[in-house]
């Protein structure tokens, strides 16, 4: 099931707003506007899942750059996270200065 990343969302955008924008292009199985764990405030991005790959591709093409809640959104296929929440390569490890003395 394709997952779609939606960035540059207005902080006023809701799950309903995203669902409405993407349902025009096919069935939407889930929508989530991401919020801060501590404050509960929106973080300016979200995810949409569509069960049909062709519908998802069309939705990405047609909604990228479109205005949703007053902001032009950036839409692309979401990168799947690894089983351990892969956040990219690890930063280089520097030696402990005390070990060098």
C-alpha positions as CSV (number, residue, x, y, z in Angstrom):
1,X,0.0,0.0,0.0
2,X,1.7,3.2,-1.1
3,X,2.4,5.9,1.5
4,X,2.5,9.5,0.4
5,X,4.4,12.2,2.2
6,X,2.8,15.7,2.3
7,X,5.1,18.5,3.4
8,X,4.8,22.2,3.9
9,X,1.4,21.8,5.5
10,X,-0.3,24.7,7.2
11,X,-0.4,24.3,10.9
12,X,-4.2,24.7,10.6
13,X,-4.5,21.6,8.3
14,X,-6.4,18.7,9.7
15,X,-6.7,15.0,8.8
16,X,-10.0,15.9,7.2
17,X,-8.4,18.5,4.9
18,X,-5.8,16.0,3.7
19,X,-8.4,13.3,3.1
20,X,-10.6,15.7,1.1
21,X,-7.7,16.7,-1.1
22,X,-6.6,13.1,-1.9
23,X,-10.0,11.4,-2.1
24,X,-10.5,13.3,-5.4
25,X,-8.0,10.9,-6.9
26,X,-9.1,7.6,-5.4
27,X,-9.8,5.7,-2.3
28,X,-7.8,6.9,0.8
29,X,-7.3,4.2,3.5
30,X,-5.7,6.4,6.1
31,X,-4.5,10.0,6.8
32,X,-2.3,11.4,9.6
33,X,-1.2,14.9,10.2
34,X,1.8,14.6,12.4
35,X,1.9,16.4,15.8
36,X,4.5,17.1,18.4
37,X,4.4,14.5,21.2
38,X,4.9,17.0,24.0
39,X,2.7,19.9,22.9
40,X,0.3,18.2,20.5
41,X,0.8,21.0,18.0
42,X,1.0,20.1,14.2
43,X,4.5,19.7,12.8
44,X,3.7,20.8,9.3
45,X,3.7,17.5,7.5
46,X,1.6,14.4,7.2
47,X,1.0,11.0,5.5
48,X,-1.7,9.6,3.3
49,X,-2.1,5.9,2.4
50,X,-3.9,4.8,-0.7
51,X,-4.4,1.1,-1.5
52,X,-4.2,1.6,-5.3
53,X,-0.7,2.4,-6.7
54,X,-2.0,4.0,-9.8
55,X,-4.4,6.3,-7.8
56,X,-1.5,7.2,-5.5
57,X,0.8,8.1,-8.4
58,X,-1.9,10.3,-9.9
59,X,-2.6,11.9,-6.5
60,X,1.1,12.7,-6.0
61,X,1.3,14.3,-9.5
62,X,-1.9,16.3,-9.2
63,X,-1.5,17.5,-5.6
64,X,2.2,18.4,-5.5
65,X,2.3,22.3,-5.4
66,X,-1.5,22.5,-4.8
67,X,-2.8,24.9,-2.2
68,X,-4.2,23.1,0.9
69,X,-5.3,25.4,3.7
70,X,-3.5,28.4,2.2
71,X,-0.1,26.8,1.6
72,X,1.4,25.1,-1.5
73,X,2.2,21.6,-0.3
74,X,5.1,19.4,-1.3
75,X,3.9,15.8,-2.2
76,X,6.0,12.8,-2.8
77,X,6.2,9.0,-2.2
78,X,7.1,8.4,1.4
79,X,10.3,6.6,2.2
80,X,9.5,3.5,4.2
81,X,11.2,3.4,7.6
82,X,13.4,0.5,8.5
83,X,12.4,-1.9,11.3
84,X,14.4,0.1,13.8
85,X,13.2,3.5,12.6
86,X,16.1,4.0,10.2
87,X,17.0,7.7,10.1
88,X,19.9,7.5,7.7
89,X,23.6,6.8,8.1
90,X,25.1,7.1,11.5
91,X,27.3,10.2,12.1
92,X,31.0,9.5,12.3
93,X,32.4,8.5,15.6
94,X,35.2,10.7,16.9
95,X,37.8,9.3,19.4
96,X,37.6,10.3,23.0
97,X,40.3,13.0,23.6
98,X,41.2,11.4,26.9
99,X,42.0,8.1,25.2
100,X,44.5,9.8,23.0
101,X,46.6,11.2,25.9
